Amino acid sequence: MIETHVNQNGTLETNDAVTNPVIKALAVFFSYIFHPLLLIIWVCFYLLYINETVFLGDVSFERLKVLLRVFGTSVFLPMVTVLLLKGLGFIDSIQLRTQKERIIPYVACITFFFWSYYVSKKLEDPLELRAFLLALFICASASLLINNYIKVSMHAMGAGGLLCLFIILLFTNKLDESASLVAAIVTAGIICTSRFIASDHKSYEIYIGFLVGLFIQLICFFIAR
């Protein structure tokens, strides 16, 4: 985070609020590890291979097909789109630092996420996965609208959706062990803290992103049935 203050001469100065480079390096590291697109894979991997109730009865090959399908439509294609936009000069950075740079990637994600959810619904995947994929589509759509006013944090939105999903698993008796919920809470905290430290987001952009992601995931659980 960057602090701005007025010095004795009456001019503005900006200083990095984080003085410890190790802390900032860790924040950057976690921002990449829990990037919104990578977070999709972590959640799907948990539902498929760690949670023992959501995909109960499915053999390993069937689970692998689901993982590859979601990765292809919800992670690989959006990543390729951003890299192509960078290569063609439509954006200056793959980190999408400005609201203008986020417009085309948001539109692309809306398309790919809807495709991923539609296929999941047609193949009758478990409700928890369908609700998660639907939330991706609606979050991307909401982000495109909110982007007209503020640069909402997609990392925080993913953190809110992640936490809500695990709370839903808890209340629907689909959570194998309490350690998974604790891990989700810690992960959400790490993601948001990392964005406070290593991003140029204003604090309210992170708070709004978290709350939007949480409520959208909750709503999607009921409308994805």
Secondary structure, 3 states (H helix, E strand, C coil): CEEEEECCCCCEEEEECCCCHHHHHHHHHHHHHCCHHHHHHHHHHHHHHHCCCCCCCCCHHHHHHHHHHHHHHHHHHHHHHHHHHHHCCCCCCCCCCCHHHHHHHHHHHHHHHHHHHHHHHHCCCCHHHHHHHHHHHHHHHHHHHHCCCCCCCHHHHHHHHHHHHHHHHHHCCCCCCHHHHHHHHHHHHHHHHHHHHHCCCCHHHHHHHHHHHHHHHHHHHHHCC
